[in-house]
Structure formats: structure tokens, C-alpha cells
Amino acid sequence: MQWVSARPELSATEDGFGHGSHVGGVIAGFSSETNPIGKYTGIAPEANILSVRIADDAGNATGGDLMAGLEYVDDNRDAYNIRVLNLSVSSSIA
């Protein structure tokens, strides 16, 4: 899994809450350097995952942050060969 941030002010691009990692694992499965085939096979085991972080270290993001993430994906879809997009977000506003 490759991590990028749509928000330049964020110092880390890792998934601090684990949700993106969980979704990526469901999609591609789990593997490591010592077991590249993976212990668990995902629904698309050959997929390359690009996780675009939009939330801050407390897990907060605005609608504008979401739009910045979508713009990042659109701007970089050819460079990363992005063909599928999953949005895992929630809102306190209906």
C-alpha cells in the first residue's frame, strides 16, 4: 500500500486509525516481505493500493478536505493508473 496526503500540512501519511489499512486489506489481502503472496487473499489480490489521506491526526476532515482528496485522485489517475475509487467516510450531518 502506498500512502499519499491530499493535505500538505499533514506531516504523516500513515493511517492513524487503521480504517484505510483495513479496507486495503479486504481489497488486496495481507502480505509482507517474508510472505509476498500473502497469508490472506483479498477480493482483488493483484491490486495496487494508493491510500489518499484527507483526515488530520484526530480523524477530522471537512467537505473541502474530501474535495481536495477527490481532486488529487483525478489529477493523478493516469500517473498511478487509478481505475477504482473507494470512499470510506462518515458525517455527523445527515
matplotlib code that plots the C-alpha trace (Angstrom):
import matplotlib.pyplot as plt

x = [0.0, 1.3, 0.3, -0.1, -1.7, -4.1, -3.4, 0.2, 0.1, -0.2, 3.3, 2.5, 0.6, 0.0, -3.5, -3.6, -7.0, -6.5, -9.6, -7.8, -5.5, -8.4, -10.2, -7.0, -6.5, -10.0, -9.3, -5.8, -5.2, -2.3, 1.3, 4.7, 8.4, 8.7, 5.4, 4.8, 2.0, 0.1, -1.4, -4.9, -6.1, -8.3, -11.0, -8.5, -5.2, -3.2, -4.5, -2.0, -3.5, -3.0, -4.3, -5.1, -5.2, -7.6, -8.2, -6.0, -4.3, -7.6, -9.5, -11.3, -11.9, -14.1, -16.1, -13.3, -10.7, -12.8, -12.9, -9.1, -8.7, -11.0, -9.1, -5.8, -7.2, -8.4, -5.2, -3.1, -5.2, -3.0, 0.2, -1.0, -3.3, -6.2, -9.3, -11.4, -12.1, -13.5, -14.8, -14.9, -16.2, -18.9, -20.5, -22.3, -24.6, -27.3]
y = [0.0, 3.4, 6.4, 10.0, 13.0, 15.4, 17.9, 19.3, 20.4, 16.8, 15.5, 11.8, 10.0, 6.7, 5.7, 6.6, 4.9, 1.8, 2.1, 2.7, -0.2, -2.4, -1.6, -2.0, -5.4, -6.5, -5.4, -6.8, -9.1, -9.2, -9.8, -8.9, -9.0, -12.5, -13.7, -11.8, -14.0, -13.1, -15.0, -13.8, -13.3, -10.2, -9.8, -8.3, -9.8, -8.2, -4.7, -1.9, 0.3, 4.1, 5.5, 9.2, 10.7, 13.6, 13.5, 15.1, 13.3, 13.4, 11.9, 15.1, 16.3, 18.9, 18.7, 20.8, 18.2, 15.5, 17.5, 18.0, 14.2, 13.7, 16.3, 14.6, 11.3, 13.0, 14.9, 11.7, 9.0, 8.5, 8.6, 5.9, 4.1, 4.7, 2.8, 2.3, 4.7, 3.7, 6.4, 5.4, 8.5, 9.4, 12.6, 13.9, 15.8, 13.8]
z = [0.0, -0.9, 1.2, 0.0, 1.6, -0.1, 2.7, 2.6, 6.2, 7.4, 8.4, 8.3, 5.6, 7.5, 8.6, 12.3, 12.8, 10.7, 8.6, 5.3, 6.0, 6.9, 3.6, 1.6, 3.3, 2.3, -1.3, -1.8, 1.1, 3.5, 2.6, 3.9, 2.7, 4.1, 2.7, -0.6, -1.7, 1.5, 4.3, 3.4, -0.1, -0.8, -3.3, -5.8, -4.8, -7.7, -6.8, -6.1, -3.3, -3.1, 0.1, -0.1, 3.4, 3.9, 7.7, 10.3, 13.2, 15.2, 12.3, 11.4, 7.8, 6.1, 2.9, 1.4, 2.5, 0.8, -2.4, -2.2, -2.0, -4.9, -6.9, -6.0, -7.4, -10.5, -11.1, -10.6, -12.1, -15.1, -13.1, -10.7, -13.1, -10.8, -12.1, -8.9, -6.1, -2.6, -0.3, 3.4, 5.1, 7.7, 8.7, 11.8, 9.4, 7.6]

ax = plt.figure().add_subplot(projection="3d")
ax.plot(x, y, z, "-o")
ax.set_aspect("equal")
plt.show()
